[in-house]
Amino acid sequence: MFDSLSERLGKTIKNLRGQGRLTEDNIKDTMRDVRMALLEADVALPVVRDFVDRVKQRAVGQEVLTSLSPGQALIKIVNDELVSTMGEVNETLNLSAQPPAVILMAGLQGAGKTTTVAKLAKLLKDRHNKKVMVVSCDVYRPAAIKQLETLATQVGVEFFPSEKEQNPVDIANAAIDRARKQFQDVLLVDTAGRLHIDAEMMTEIQHIHSAINPVETLFVVDSMTGQDAANTARAFNESLELTGVVLTKTDGDARGGAALSIRQITGKPIKFLGAGEKVDALEPFYPDRLASRILGMGDVLSLIEETEQKIDKDKAAKLAKKVQKGKAFDFNDLKDQLEQMMNMGGLGGLMDKLPGMGQLPGNVKDKMNDKDVKRMIAVIQSMTLKERAFPDIIKGSRKRRIAQGAGVQVQDVNRLIKQQMQMSKMMKKFAKGGMAKMMKMMKGKMPTGMGF
């Protein structure tokens, strides 16, 4: 997300850093670049105009022109205004109502609404310790009801059954009654989507909304539709009082125009971002963190939170103990590390949140991809248990068998063995208290891909 915008703004910022002072002329040139970058990112034109005007107004003031480092001062203004455009702070769900807190999910067909219901249910259960029930009022697509039932089982929440012959309002009311009797904390109500906004659809969801009086009404929209995402959200908000927006498919959106347009066009906050098909691929939306990522400054806070949630602490503790005892770092350990990295969104997900990664040359970024990681895992899976535990026994014939089993070349197996040996040496230095020495050696060096 924001790849093209980050790249364009990164070049503009780089040009500014060396400026001894800023004049109205070079601020004007800079804002022209910023304007073009935002338009290319598919940000709505009124939002672009307002953003550029606000930055320009602040930039020609004393705040920048009298600064000792005017380039950095202007970058701070751009960062502040990005945050302001997207909504200042993370706005959480209102779950303080008398249980069950009812959350109504609305959106067009194909936006990922049903999957988002399951993702949100999992997030509320795992991170907020809530008892959650889900129900589908989509009587037009029996497959959607079945899909939600399957997903509910997968994430471990209660599913309220419904049938295509039933009335959507009756389904919602019956689900609330069941949720109340079962002392559920939250009820998520999935509604029917359409391929476009129509009067019949709006009337039905208005009836459901009036009948159940939800504490939250979330509009689920595909971020890849760019400006259309913001316009669709506005149309829904005019017929249905929304409390927030969930942007889906952000992993496939290189522009990010929707994220920058929605708040200003609808007046409603983006509350969550969906990135990927996995049921845990839903994150709270933090405007300040996203602005930092857009400007290539990373998002370390989100990375730390993700590590806390997704790293297997038992495995990490066992590895630490193993290393302290001076035992070798074998292929089982390497496989665990690679799999945990994939759980955190892979190399792309990590790179997006690390400061300075946005400034890496394109050829370096291209070398760092998840296909390589998956191939490395496949090579390890092609080994016997004994080979994984004792890498030294992997010689000629074993290498050929492993390569054939993983569908790679023997050179690839050799490369992975070399990488495992290097990591094992590194772990031994950790065990001997060589952390400070290692950090000194690694200072200033950037990764250049997996080598596959």
Secondary structure, DSSP 8 states (H G I E B T S, - for coil): --HHHHHHHHHHHHHHHT-SS--HHHHHHHHHHHHHHHHHTT--HHHHHHHHHHHHHHHTSHHHHT-SSHHHHHHHHHHHHHHHHHTSS-------SSSSEEEEEEE-TTS-HHHHHHHHHHHHHHHH---EEEEE--TT-HHHHHHHHHHHHHHT-EEE---TTS-HHHHHHHHHHHHHHTT-SEEEEE----SS--HHHHHHHHHHHHHH--SEEEEEEEGGGTHHHHHHHHHHHHHS---EEEEE-GGG-SS-HHHHHHHHHHS--EEEEE-SSSTT-EEE--HHHHHHHHTT---HHHHHHHHHHHS-HHHHHHHHHHHHTT----HHHHHHHHHHHHHTTHHHHHHHHSTTGGGS-HHHHHHS-HHHHHHHHHHHHTS-HHHHH-GGG--HHHHHHHHHHHT--HHHHHHHHHHHHHHHHHHHHHHTT-HHHHHHHHTT--------
